[in-house]
Amino acid sequence: MLENIHKGKTNLPPRIVMYGQEGIGKSSWSAKAPKPIFIPTEDGLGEIDCDSFPQVTSYDDVLECLKALGTEEHEYQTVVIDSADWLEPMICDHLCRNQGCTLHQVNGGYGHEYDAIKDCWENITAALNWLRNERKMISIILAHSAHVRVNDPENPAYDKYSLKLQAKSTAHLVEWADCVFFATKRMRLETDGDKRSIARPIGASGGERIIRTVAGPACTAKSRYPLPDELPLEWDAFYQAYKESK
């Protein structure tokens, strides 16, 4: 066993989860990655210059797309699932049809249905890991954002941004990914004449769009690479910081 010890850093492509509000620019950001191929679960790529599979309508369709990338010859270097929160209802439908029951009866219910959903996500991330290890492909999973309630044992409960998925699905994807990025706009608080606090975007064209790479009370985020806390929402800015960290 000692002969098999690995020393130093690995040189494998990053696994990225990016989430944010609709229209922020997640798909456009991903389209700038090296030779990307999209697996679209929603109809949102019409104005983006990119290669994509036909829009998928089922969990099995997604697995077939990943299988094709693993078994057929191609030159793609990045696979993008767009988006996770449109895929998760397909996973739920797959489980219900396979077991002939409603979602809350899957695997006997009482919360076990959420374990079944997570198991399906594990199948997807396992396929993405294979593409990463064997085909050296970057993996990107996009999602929309949602407000979630955090019950902190050391502080009062508060709201934060996170992925618009079931809690166990979110936990799995956050643990799996090398980077979890929150795409947002830089904002500032102003007080109006009625002394109300109003958030206003900073910058032209509706506000400067940024990526947050570090978790905090406001959002779920992380990076296994020493990246800046914030980056412009531009692929080149991230990739340059990523290469410098390696």
N, C-alpha and C positions, 0 to 999 in steps of 0.2 A: 504493500500500500504506500509506503514512503516514496517509492519510485514515481508515483502518480501525483505527487503534490505539485500544485500550480503555484508559481511565485509571480508577484507583480500584478499589474492591472490587466484586465481583458480588453480586447479591442473589438467589441461587438457593437452594432448599431443601437441607438437609443430606442426605448419603448416609451411613447409619449401619450398621455391623456390630456386633452385640452377641452375646457368647457367655458361657457360664457353665454350671454344673452344672444338671442337671434339677431343676425345681421351685423355682428361685431367684426366679422372677418376671419372666422376660424377656418372655413373651407378655402378661402383665398390664400391664407397663410400656408395651409397644407399643400396647396397646388404648386407652391414654389420649392417644395422639397425635391430631392434628386429623383427624377424619373418616377413620379407617383402614379399609382393606379387606385381609383376610388371604388369602394363597394358601397353604393348609395342605398340607404334604407328610406330616404325621403327625397322628394323632388325639389332639389335646391341647387343644382349644379348648372342650370341652363345658361348662366351668364359667366361661367368660369371656364377658361381654356384648360381642359384637362382630359385625360383618358379615364374611362370608367366602365365597369360592367353595367349591363342593363339594371334598372332599379329592381332591387330584390324585394320580395313580398313575404318571405318566410325565413325562419331560422335555418332550415335545411339549405335554402339558397345561399346563405352566407357561408355555410360550411363547404358548399360546392365551389364557391369562388376561391376560398382559401385552399381547397384541395387542388384546384387548377393551377394556382400560383406555385404550389409545391411539386406538381408532377409534370407540368408542361414547360417547354422552353420559352423564355421571355427575357427582356432586358430591364424590367422594372426593378427599382431599388427601394421603393417606399410603398407600403400598403396603407390605405386610409379607410377606416370604417366611419361613415358619416350618415347618421349619428347613432350613438348608443341608446338614447332614450326613445328613438323610433324602433330600434331593434328589440328592446326589452318586451314590448307588447307582443311581438312575433314569437319570442321565447315563451311567453305565457300561453299564447294560442297553441304552440307546439305541445306543451305539456298537457293542456286540457284535452286536445284531440287524441294524444297518445293514451291518456288514461281514462278518456270518456267521462269527464267530470268537470265541475267548475274549478276555478283557480284555487279557491279556499278549501277544496277537497283534495288537491294534488298531494300525493304522498301522505294522505291521512289528515292533512290540514294541521291546525294548531301551530302554525308558524313553519311547518316543514315545507310548505310550498315555496318559501323564500330560500330555503336551502337548495331546492330543486332548480330554482332560477339561477342561483349562484353556480351550481354545477354546470349549467349550460354555458355560463360565462367562462368557467374554467376550461371547457372544451375549446372555446374560441381563443383564449389567451395561450393555451397549449399549442394550438396551430400557429399562432403568431410567433411563439417562441421557436418553433421548428423553422419557420421562415427566417427568423433572425439568425439562428445558429447555422443553418445549412445553406440558405440563399443570401445571407448577410443583408437582409432587408430591414429598413427602418419601419417601425409600426407606429401608427397614429390612430387613436380612437377619439372622436369628437363627441361632445355632448352639450346639451343646453344646461343652463344653471337654474337652481331653485333655492329658495330660502329654507333652511332647516333649523330646527330648534336644538340647541346644545344645552344639555343639563350637566353643567360643570360642577363636580363635587366640591370644588374649592371657591367657586364664585357663583353669583346669581346667574340664572339661565339667560341665554342670549341667542340671537339669530345670526346666522352666517350664510354665505354662499357655498353651495356644494353642487355635486352632480345631480341631475334630475332623474335619479334612479332609486330603486329599493336600497335600503341601508346596507344589506349584506352584499349587494352587487357593487355599490360604491366602495365598500371596504375592500373587496377583492381587487378591483381595478386600481385603487390607490396603492395597495400593497404591491401589486404586480408591476406597475409602471416605474420606470426610472425617473420620469418627470411628470408631475401633475401641474398643469399651468391654468391659471384663471385669467381669461382675456376680459379686459374691462377698459373703461375710459378714466383718465385722470380727472378727478373732481375736486372742487373746493366748496366749503360751506359759506353761504352768505345769509345775511339777515335782512328781511324785507321791512316795509313800513309797519307791519303788524308784529314785528319782532319774531317772525317765524323763520326757522332755519331752512334754507333751500339749497339743495346740491346743484351746482352748475358745472358743466364740463370746462376743462381748461384746454385751450388750443383751438385751432381752426377746424372747420368741417365737422362740427358737433363734438369736438373734443379729441385730445391726443389718445390714441389707442395703445394700450400697454399690456404686457404679460406680467403677472405676479408669480414668482417662483418659490416663495416662502410662505408657509402657513402662518395664520394669525387669527385673531378673533373675527376678522371680516370674511375670511375665505379658507377653503381647503386648498393646499398647494404643497409641493415638495420638489426637491431635486437631489439626485444622488451625485450630481456634479457640482463643483463650486462655481455656480453662476451668480451674477448680480441679483439682488432682490427683485429688481424690475428690469424689464427689457422692452424696447419698442416691439409692437406687434408686426414684426417683419422677420421672415424666415432667415435672411442673411445675418441679422443681428444675433438671433439665437445660435445659428450654426457656427458663427465666428467665436462666440463665447464658449460654445461646447467644445470646439477644436482646441481652443486655448486651455480649457480645463483638462484636456486629455494629455 
